[in-house]
Amino acid sequence: MKIKVTIYLIGFIVGIFCLIGWSNNFYKPTPIIFKIPKGFPKPAKNIFAKNPLTEEGFALGKKLFYDAKLSKDGQVSCESCHQSFAAFSTYDHDFSHGVFNSFTTRNAPSLANLAWMDNMHWDGGINHLEVQPLSPLTAANEMGESLDTVLQKIKADTAYLRLFKAAFGNANITTQKMLQAIAQFTGSLVSANSNYDKMKRGEYIFREPEKKGYELFKTYCNSCHTEPLFTNNKFLNNGITLNIYNDVGLQKISLKAADSLKFKVPTLRNVALTFPYMHDGRFGDVEKVIDHYRNLDTTLINLDTNLRRKIIMTEREKKQLALFLYTLTDTSFTKNKRFAF
Amino acid sequence: MNKVIFSLFLLCQSQILIAQQKINVNFSAIANAKKINFDGSIFKNDFNESYSVSKLKFYISNINLISLAATQLPKKNVFLIDAVSDKTVQISLPKGKIIGITFMLGVDSALHCSGAQTGALDPLNGMFWTWNNGYINFKLEGKFIDSTLQNKKLEHHIGGYKSPFTTLQSVTILFSKNYTFKNNVNIVLNLDAYWNGESKLYINKNPLIGSAGANAFEASLNFGKMFFVSP
């Protein structure tokens, strides 16, 4: 009798140990709660609804974002054109570089607060954050690689096998899983801690010229570069001329003549770090951009209605407006170790 | 009492099982009444233009059988058909007197902008535009023999989900009276009808269509009439 009980007991204990061992192998990623900063609107759609944000998914996305191996010549990663210290734009370059010393025809925009954006790229050709990487990965003058080869490179790397398993429960590497992981990283890039934000939260007091600049901003800029995202996410014609590449912007996507030279209104967050400006980097500094609007021919056809009103602004006011725009620099974002390589 | 409920439950279950049927839908493609074999064979369209076919892929979605039963649930499904290998797709549908078949040529517009997809909709299939997002609903590649261009390329990538150039088209085929339906439907794409339908597609005019827009839309208008059911 006693022996029987002992056997049962041993069996029971062995069973428990087996269960613990099994559960350790069980897939259990650490969820991340996506926090909406104070004062920010709720995103129009939850980009993580079908792609649950986890620490493991984010880590995988980050590795993919910084991996130059994915490009055809092994030299270009997402980060090559979206540098963390430049608020994920291309620092001090009008046109971003691609593989084999090629050049793109556009200035790579900053990647901040993408969870609040619907259509992406200067021309709106991208309809969802998840599918955006397909464009730079495969474009001949960007990363220049075929999707098939990108996936082969990832599958051949055991470090990736581990990361995919941790993020998604199995090492079944697909286009979808790769893109979802990248979206977990890029969608998490939130910038909401500049001096402007601190001023709003009562943690910083604007200096006199910044305060005056803010007033000017609210008068002349806010209708398109709307607070707190500093963009209304629309595609508008701001009066810039056609460049040598005949880049017509939204018209190429929508095929409507009325959309000629309409480009995405970029966020002004971290604007001091994202120079040069416009889709082709034609303006080297903030004051040149303000000059563009001051000197604008308000009778141009297709010009956005918000720009029909002539801007009367002194040189002194221009400097004040620039000083306000510099309060949008968020070093806790650009130096965040969680985002940087 | 409990026994009665239990048997009622079983009865309902079996009813559901009976009401479903598995249908095999086979797709193949012909031109000039000959099966397209991707062997470089030369075909002619109704405008006496010669061409060969090296690739023919298209999306079929929401296949449904037309039944005499009053209500038929719309079936959400999507398949990528590659005419190189005749493809059979299996679908489960409610039973009833079947008088025809209906499906969409192309991908449902909602799926064009729902983020990264997998399976038939995996961008790896080469049917997704990366610079102006959206699926290529119908892809025909080959050679335009009469072309004056050196590479003689024939490339019709027909897609676009936004108004006014939507290329998603519905196809409805009603079975003829002497057709006996046996859970196996053979759908044939007749390429002759692609060139000459509601729109007259002269290859010479547009050997290359590679983006959404008026040309793609015009071509898509012929999708509706290029399929037939073979016995």
Interface residues (C-beta under 8 A of the other chain):
Chain A: I47 K50 N51 G125 I126 N127 H128 L129 E130 V131 L134 S135 L137 T138 A139 L147 D148 L151 T174 T175 Q176 L179 Q180 A183 K252 I253 S254 L255
Chain B: H112 C113 S114 G115 A116 Q117 T118 D122 P123 L124 F128 T130 W131 N132 N133 G134 K162 F165 A212 G213 A214
